[in-house]
Amino acid sequence: MGLRFRKSFKIAPGVRLNVSNKNTGLSFGGKGLRYSINSNGRRTSSVGIPG
């Protein structure tokens, strides 16, 4: 059985630091639009559609 760890810290409004046992990442944005970068270099963006 594996052990998982994940913790998220709010740095500023719209900026969040995510820490897990394998990597670390930063997320920018708010409701509807978010851009994320992790320590492996993976970049993702997500867009939400209201309703």
N, CA, C and O atoms as a Maestro MAE file, in Angstrom:
{
 s_m_m2io_version
 :::
 2.0.0
}

f_m_ct {
 s_m_title
 :::
 protein
 m_atom[204] {
  # First column is atom index #
  i_m_mmod_type
  r_m_x_coord
  r_m_y_coord
  r_m_z_coord
  i_m_residue_number
  s_m_chain_name
  s_m_pdb_residue_name
  s_m_pdb_atom_name
  i_m_atomic_number
  :::
  1 25 0.846 -1.187 0.000 1 A "MET " " N  " 7
  2 3 0.000 0.000 0.000 1 A "MET " " CA " 6
  3 2 0.883 1.237 0.000 1 A "MET " " C  " 6
  4 15 1.749 1.388 0.862 1 A "MET " " O  " 8
  5 25 0.663 2.128 -0.971 2 A "GLY " " N  " 7
  6 3 1.466 3.333 -1.087 2 A "GLY " " CA " 6
  7 2 0.953 4.458 -0.206 2 A "GLY " " C  " 6
  8 15 -0.226 4.500 0.145 2 A "GLY " " O  " 8
  9 25 1.833 5.353 0.142 3 A "LEU " " N  " 7
  10 3 1.482 6.507 0.957 3 A "LEU " " CA " 6
  11 2 1.523 7.741 0.067 3 A "LEU " " C  " 6
  12 15 2.530 7.993 -0.594 3 A "LEU " " O  " 8
  13 25 0.452 8.504 0.044 4 A "ARG " " N  " 7
  14 3 0.384 9.718 -0.778 4 A "ARG " " CA " 6
  15 2 0.301 10.945 0.112 4 A "ARG " " C  " 6
  16 15 -0.293 10.919 1.190 4 A "ARG " " O  " 8
  17 25 0.914 12.021 -0.367 5 A "PHE " " N  " 7
  18 3 0.902 13.290 0.355 5 A "PHE " " CA " 6
  19 2 0.642 14.403 -0.641 5 A "PHE " " C  " 6
  20 15 1.271 14.451 -1.697 5 A "PHE " " O  " 8
  21 25 -0.275 15.293 -0.317 6 A "ARG " " N  " 7
  22 3 -0.537 16.463 -1.157 6 A "ARG " " CA " 6
  23 2 -1.006 17.598 -0.259 6 A "ARG " " C  " 6
  24 15 -1.890 17.412 0.578 6 A "ARG " " O  " 8
  25 25 -0.412 18.775 -0.436 7 A "LYS " " N  " 7
  26 3 -0.771 19.941 0.355 7 A "LYS " " CA " 6
  27 2 -0.766 21.154 -0.556 7 A "LYS " " C  " 6
  28 15 0.096 21.280 -1.426 7 A "LYS " " O  " 8
  29 25 -1.726 22.047 -0.360 8 A "SER " " N  " 7
  30 3 -1.853 23.247 -1.167 8 A "SER " " CA " 6
  31 2 -1.804 24.475 -0.259 8 A "SER " " C  " 6
  32 15 -2.484 24.524 0.765 8 A "SER " " O  " 8
  33 25 -0.993 25.466 -0.643 9 A "PHE " " N  " 7
  34 3 -0.849 26.692 0.132 9 A "PHE " " CA " 6
  35 2 -1.263 27.882 -0.722 9 A "PHE " " C  " 6
  36 15 -0.854 27.994 -1.878 9 A "PHE " " O  " 8
  37 25 -2.064 28.762 -0.160 10 A "LYS " " N  " 7
  38 3 -2.458 29.986 -0.848 10 A "LYS " " CA " 6
  39 2 -1.402 31.053 -0.574 10 A "LYS " " C  " 6
  40 15 -1.214 31.470 0.569 10 A "LYS " " O  " 8
  41 25 -0.714 31.491 -1.627 11 A "ILE " " N  " 7
  42 3 0.359 32.480 -1.490 11 A "ILE " " CA " 6
  43 2 -0.201 33.891 -1.579 11 A "ILE " " C  " 6
  44 15 0.130 34.745 -0.757 11 A "ILE " " O  " 8
  45 25 -1.041 34.138 -2.566 12 A "ALA " " N  " 7
  46 3 -1.670 35.437 -2.794 12 A "ALA " " CA " 6
  47 2 -3.012 35.167 -3.463 12 A "ALA " " C  " 6
  48 15 -3.269 34.037 -3.879 12 A "ALA " " O  " 8
  49 25 -3.867 36.169 -3.576 13 A "PRO " " N  " 7
  50 3 -5.125 35.933 -4.287 13 A "PRO " " CA " 6
  51 2 -4.865 35.494 -5.734 13 A "PRO " " C  " 6
  52 15 -4.240 36.217 -6.511 13 A "PRO " " O  " 8
  53 25 -5.346 34.320 -6.075 14 A "GLY " " N  " 7
  54 3 -5.168 33.789 -7.419 14 A "GLY " " CA " 6
  55 2 -3.888 33.012 -7.633 14 A "GLY " " C  " 6
  56 15 -3.658 32.517 -8.736 14 A "GLY " " O  " 8
  57 25 -3.026 32.882 -6.598 15 A "VAL " " N  " 7
  58 3 -1.765 32.137 -6.716 15 A "VAL " " CA " 6
  59 2 -1.731 31.067 -5.638 15 A "VAL " " C  " 6
  60 15 -1.946 31.351 -4.460 15 A "VAL " " O  " 8
  61 25 -1.456 29.827 -6.052 16 A "ARG " " N  " 7
  62 3 -1.468 28.708 -5.124 16 A "ARG " " CA " 6
  63 2 -0.232 27.836 -5.355 16 A "ARG " " C  " 6
  64 15 0.136 27.577 -6.501 16 A "ARG " " O  " 8
  65 25 0.408 27.383 -4.276 17 A "LEU " " N  " 7
  66 3 1.546 26.481 -4.324 17 A "LEU " " CA " 6
  67 2 1.069 25.098 -3.932 17 A "LEU " " C  " 6
  68 15 0.510 24.922 -2.849 17 A "LEU " " O  " 8
  69 25 1.280 24.109 -4.795 18 A "ASN " " N  " 7
  70 3 0.867 22.737 -4.546 18 A "ASN " " CA " 6
  71 2 2.107 21.876 -4.325 18 A "ASN " " C  " 6
  72 15 3.019 21.871 -5.152 18 A "ASN " " O  " 8
  73 25 2.141 21.148 -3.209 19 A "VAL " " N  " 7
  74 3 3.280 20.309 -2.866 19 A "VAL " " CA " 6
  75 2 2.789 18.878 -2.711 19 A "VAL " " C  " 6
  76 15 1.801 18.626 -2.021 19 A "VAL " " O  " 8
  77 25 3.488 17.932 -3.361 20 A "SER " " N  " 7
  78 3 3.183 16.516 -3.186 20 A "SER " " CA " 6
  79 2 4.485 15.776 -2.924 20 A "SER " " C  " 6
  80 15 5.556 16.383 -2.899 20 A "SER " " O  " 8
  81 25 4.394 14.463 -2.731 21 A "ASN " " N  " 7
  82 3 5.615 13.718 -2.418 21 A "ASN " " CA " 6
  83 2 6.518 13.544 -3.636 21 A "ASN " " C  " 6
  84 15 7.673 13.156 -3.465 21 A "ASN " " O  " 8
  85 25 6.055 13.809 -4.850 22 A "LYS " " N  " 7
  86 3 6.898 13.658 -6.033 22 A "LYS " " CA " 6
  87 2 7.297 14.969 -6.688 22 A "LYS " " C  " 6
  88 15 8.390 15.052 -7.249 22 A "LYS " " O  " 8
  89 25 6.450 16.009 -6.640 23 A "ASN " " N  " 7
  90 3 6.820 17.277 -7.264 23 A "ASN " " CA " 6
  91 2 6.075 18.445 -6.636 23 A "ASN " " C  " 6
  92 15 5.247 18.280 -5.740 23 A "ASN " " O  " 8
  93 25 6.396 19.627 -7.137 24 A "THR " " N  " 7
  94 3 5.834 20.880 -6.643 24 A "THR " " CA " 6
  95 2 5.318 21.670 -7.834 24 A "THR " " C  " 6
  96 15 5.876 21.582 -8.928 24 A "THR " " O  " 8
  97 25 4.254 22.443 -7.630 25 A "GLY " " N  " 7
  98 3 3.720 23.223 -8.730 25 A "GLY " " CA " 6
  99 2 3.121 24.538 -8.279 25 A "GLY " " C  " 6
  100 15 2.823 24.733 -7.101 25 A "GLY " " O  " 8
  101 25 2.949 25.436 -9.235 26 A "LEU " " N  " 7
  102 3 2.323 26.737 -9.009 26 A "LEU " " CA " 6
  103 2 1.103 26.853 -9.904 26 A "LEU " " C  " 6
  104 15 1.138 26.443 -11.064 26 A "LEU " " O  " 8
  105 25 0.026 27.408 -9.372 27 A "SER " " N  " 7
  106 3 -1.187 27.655 -10.148 27 A "SER " " CA " 6
  107 2 -1.521 29.126 -10.080 27 A "SER " " C  " 6
  108 15 -1.473 29.734 -9.011 27 A "SER " " O  " 8
  109 25 -1.864 29.707 -11.238 28 A "PHE " " N  " 7
  110 3 -2.245 31.112 -11.335 28 A "PHE " " CA " 6
  111 2 -3.645 31.200 -11.915 28 A "PHE " " C  " 6
  112 15 -3.995 30.442 -12.820 28 A "PHE " " O  " 8
  113 25 -4.441 32.111 -11.403 29 A "GLY " " N  " 7
  114 3 -5.765 32.341 -11.975 29 A "GLY " " CA " 6
  115 2 -6.857 32.219 -10.938 29 A "GLY " " C  " 6
  116 15 -6.599 31.963 -9.762 29 A "GLY " " O  " 8
  117 25 -8.066 32.404 -11.388 30 A "GLY " " N  " 7
  118 3 -9.210 32.342 -10.497 30 A "GLY " " CA " 6
  119 2 -10.292 31.476 -11.090 30 A "GLY " " C  " 6
  120 15 -10.014 30.514 -11.807 30 A "GLY " " O  " 8
  121 25 -11.521 31.820 -10.790 31 A "LYS " " N  " 7
  122 3 -12.643 31.055 -11.305 31 A "LYS " " CA " 6
  123 2 -12.732 31.239 -12.817 31 A "LYS " " C  " 6
  124 15 -12.686 32.362 -13.318 31 A "LYS " " O  " 8
  125 25 -12.857 30.149 -13.521 32 A "GLY " " N  " 7
  126 3 -13.030 30.220 -14.963 32 A "GLY " " CA " 6
  127 2 -11.762 30.076 -15.780 32 A "GLY " " C  " 6
  128 15 -11.833 29.622 -16.922 32 A "GLY " " O  " 8
  129 25 -10.606 30.441 -15.250 33 A "LEU " " N  " 7
  130 3 -9.359 30.359 -16.006 33 A "LEU " " CA " 6
  131 2 -8.205 30.068 -15.051 33 A "LEU " " C  " 6
  132 15 -8.033 30.772 -14.056 33 A "LEU " " O  " 8
  133 25 -7.417 29.043 -15.345 34 A "ARG " " N  " 7
  134 3 -6.290 28.677 -14.493 34 A "ARG " " CA " 6
  135 2 -5.123 28.211 -15.348 34 A "ARG " " C  " 6
  136 15 -5.320 27.533 -16.357 34 A "ARG " " O  " 8
  137 25 -3.891 28.576 -14.945 35 A "TYR " " N  " 7
  138 3 -2.665 28.171 -15.619 35 A "TYR " " CA " 6
  139 2 -1.741 27.574 -14.569 35 A "TYR " " C  " 6
  140 15 -1.514 28.188 -13.527 35 A "TYR " " O  " 8
  141 25 -1.207 26.389 -14.827 36 A "SER " " N  " 7
  142 3 -0.394 25.679 -13.847 36 A "SER " " CA " 6
  143 2 0.937 25.264 -14.439 36 A "SER " " C  " 6
  144 15 1.031 24.908 -15.614 36 A "SER " " O  " 8
  145 25 1.980 25.318 -13.594 37 A "ILE " " N  " 7
  146 3 3.323 24.870 -13.959 37 A "ILE " " CA " 6
  147 2 3.820 23.997 -12.815 37 A "ILE " " C  " 6
  148 15 3.714 24.388 -11.652 37 A "ILE " " O  " 8
  149 25 4.371 22.800 -13.131 38 A "ASN " " N  " 7
  150 3 4.933 21.988 -12.062 38 A "ASN " " CA " 6
  151 2 6.441 21.835 -12.228 38 A "ASN " " C  " 6
  152 15 7.007 22.287 -13.222 38 A "ASN " " O  " 8
  153 25 7.088 21.201 -11.260 39 A "SER " " N  " 7
  154 3 8.545 21.129 -11.242 39 A "SER " " CA " 6
  155 2 9.103 20.240 -12.345 39 A "SER " " C  " 6
  156 15 10.291 20.336 -12.653 39 A "SER " " O  " 8
  157 25 8.293 19.379 -12.949 40 A "ASN " " N  " 7
  158 3 8.741 18.562 -14.070 40 A "ASN " " CA " 6
  159 2 8.716 19.336 -15.377 40 A "ASN " " C  " 6
  160 15 9.186 18.826 -16.394 40 A "ASN " " O  " 8
  161 25 8.179 20.559 -15.380 41 A "GLY " " N  " 7
  162 3 8.093 21.376 -16.577 41 A "GLY " " CA " 6
  163 2 6.761 21.267 -17.292 41 A "GLY " " C  " 6
  164 15 6.561 21.897 -18.330 41 A "GLY " " O  " 8
  165 25 5.856 20.479 -16.754 42 A "ARG " " N  " 7
  166 3 4.542 20.329 -17.389 42 A "ARG " " CA " 6
  167 2 3.720 21.597 -17.161 42 A "ARG " " C  " 6
  168 15 3.620 22.093 -16.039 42 A "ARG " " O  " 8
  169 25 3.137 22.108 -18.239 43 A "ARG " " N  " 7
  170 3 2.307 23.316 -18.167 43 A "ARG " " CA " 6
  171 2 0.910 22.967 -18.629 43 A "ARG " " C  " 6
  172 15 0.735 22.351 -19.681 43 A "ARG " " O  " 8
  173 25 -0.078 23.353 -17.857 44 A "THR " " N  " 7
  174 3 -1.473 23.100 -18.230 44 A "THR " " CA " 6
  175 2 -2.291 24.352 -18.031 44 A "THR " " C  " 6
  176 15 -1.977 25.187 -17.183 44 A "THR " " O  " 8
  177 25 -3.341 24.477 -18.818 45 A "SER " " N  " 7
  178 3 -4.285 25.568 -18.628 45 A "SER " " CA " 6
  179 2 -5.676 24.974 -18.712 45 A "SER " " C  " 6
  180 15 -5.913 24.013 -19.444 45 A "SER " " O  " 8
  181 25 -6.595 25.559 -17.952 46 A "SER " " N  " 7
  182 3 -7.961 25.081 -17.975 46 A "SER " " CA " 6
  183 2 -8.905 26.274 -18.002 46 A "SER " " C  " 6
  184 15 -8.653 27.312 -17.390 46 A "SER " " O  " 8
  185 25 -9.994 26.092 -18.728 47 A "VAL " " N  " 7
  186 3 -11.004 27.136 -18.869 47 A "VAL " " CA " 6
  187 2 -12.346 26.529 -18.495 47 A "VAL " " C  " 6
  188 15 -12.711 25.456 -18.975 47 A "VAL " " O  " 8
  189 25 -13.073 27.225 -17.635 48 A "GLY " " N  " 7
  190 3 -14.405 26.777 -17.246 48 A "GLY " " CA " 6
  191 2 -15.465 27.573 -17.963 48 A "GLY " " C  " 6
  192 15 -15.315 28.773 -18.191 48 A "GLY " " O  " 8
  193 25 -16.537 26.894 -18.315 49 A "ILE " " N  " 7
  194 3 -17.659 27.549 -18.978 49 A "ILE " " CA " 6
  195 2 -18.800 27.653 -17.987 49 A "ILE " " C  " 6
  196 15 -19.235 26.622 -17.474 49 A "ILE " " O  " 8
  197 25 -19.310 28.843 -17.686 50 A "PRO " " N  " 7
  198 3 -20.382 28.962 -16.705 50 A "PRO " " CA " 6
  199 2 -21.666 28.264 -17.160 50 A "PRO " " C  " 6
  200 15 -22.004 28.235 -18.344 50 A "PRO " " O  " 8
  201 25 -22.352 27.715 -16.188 51 A "GLY " " N  " 7
  202 3 -23.632 27.072 -16.463 51 A "GLY " " CA " 6
  203 2 -23.452 25.669 -16.897 51 A "GLY " " C  " 6
  204 15 -24.432 24.976 -17.171 51 A "GLY " " O  " 8
  :::
 }
 m_bond[203] {
  # First column is bond index #
  i_m_from
  i_m_to
  i_m_order
  :::
  1 1 2 1
  2 2 3 1
  3 3 4 2
  4 3 5 1
  5 5 6 1
  6 6 7 1
  7 7 8 2
  8 7 9 1
  9 9 10 1
  10 10 11 1
  11 11 12 2
  12 11 13 1
  13 13 14 1
  14 14 15 1
  15 15 16 2
  16 15 17 1
  17 17 18 1
  18 18 19 1
  19 19 20 2
  20 19 21 1
  21 21 22 1
  22 22 23 1
  23 23 24 2
  24 23 25 1
  25 25 26 1
  26 26 27 1
  27 27 28 2
  28 27 29 1
  29 29 30 1
  30 30 31 1
  31 31 32 2
  32 31 33 1
  33 33 34 1
  34 34 35 1
  35 35 36 2
  36 35 37 1
  37 37 38 1
  38 38 39 1
  39 39 40 2
  40 39 41 1
  41 41 42 1
  42 42 43 1
  43 43 44 2
  44 43 45 1
  45 45 46 1
  46 46 47 1
  47 47 48 2
  48 47 49 1
  49 49 50 1
  50 50 51 1
  51 51 52 2
  52 51 53 1
  53 53 54 1
  54 54 55 1
  55 55 56 2
  56 55 57 1
  57 57 58 1
  58 58 59 1
  59 59 60 2
  60 59 61 1
  61 61 62 1
  62 62 63 1
  63 63 64 2
  64 63 65 1
  65 65 66 1
  66 66 67 1
  67 67 68 2
  68 67 69 1
  69 69 70 1
  70 70 71 1
  71 71 72 2
  72 71 73 1
  73 73 74 1
  74 74 75 1
  75 75 76 2
  76 75 77 1
  77 77 78 1
  78 78 79 1
  79 79 80 2
  80 79 81 1
  81 81 82 1
  82 82 83 1
  83 83 84 2
  84 83 85 1
  85 85 86 1
  86 86 87 1
  87 87 88 2
  88 87 89 1
  89 89 90 1
  90 90 91 1
  91 91 92 2
  92 91 93 1
  93 93 94 1
  94 94 95 1
  95 95 96 2
  96 95 97 1
  97 97 98 1
  98 98 99 1
  99 99 100 2
  100 99 101 1
  101 101 102 1
  102 102 103 1
  103 103 104 2
  104 103 105 1
  105 105 106 1
  106 106 107 1
  107 107 108 2
  108 107 109 1
  109 109 110 1
  110 110 111 1
  111 111 112 2
  112 111 113 1
  113 113 114 1
  114 114 115 1
  115 115 116 2
  116 115 117 1
  117 117 118 1
  118 118 119 1
  119 119 120 2
  120 119 121 1
  121 121 122 1
  122 122 123 1
  123 123 124 2
  124 123 125 1
  125 125 126 1
  126 126 127 1
  127 127 128 2
  128 127 129 1
  129 129 130 1
  130 130 131 1
  131 131 132 2
  132 131 133 1
  133 133 134 1
  134 134 135 1
  135 135 136 2
  136 135 137 1
  137 137 138 1
  138 138 139 1
  139 139 140 2
  140 139 141 1
  141 141 142 1
  142 142 143 1
  143 143 144 2
  144 143 145 1
  145 145 146 1
  146 146 147 1
  147 147 148 2
  148 147 149 1
  149 149 150 1
  150 150 151 1
  151 151 152 2
  152 151 153 1
  153 153 154 1
  154 154 155 1
  155 155 156 2
  156 155 157 1
  157 157 158 1
  158 158 159 1
  159 159 160 2
  160 159 161 1
  161 161 162 1
  162 162 163 1
  163 163 164 2
  164 163 165 1
  165 165 166 1
  166 166 167 1
  167 167 168 2
  168 167 169 1
  169 169 170 1
  170 170 171 1
  171 171 172 2
  172 171 173 1
  173 173 174 1
  174 174 175 1
  175 175 176 2
  176 175 177 1
  177 177 178 1
  178 178 179 1
  179 179 180 2
  180 179 181 1
  181 181 182 1
  182 182 183 1
  183 183 184 2
  184 183 185 1
  185 185 186 1
  186 186 187 1
  187 187 188 2
  188 187 189 1
  189 189 190 1
  190 190 191 1
  191 191 192 2
  192 191 193 1
  193 193 194 1
  194 194 195 1
  195 195 196 2
  196 195 197 1
  197 197 198 1
  198 198 199 1
  199 199 200 2
  200 199 201 1
  201 201 202 1
  202 202 203 1
  203 203 204 2
  :::
 }
}
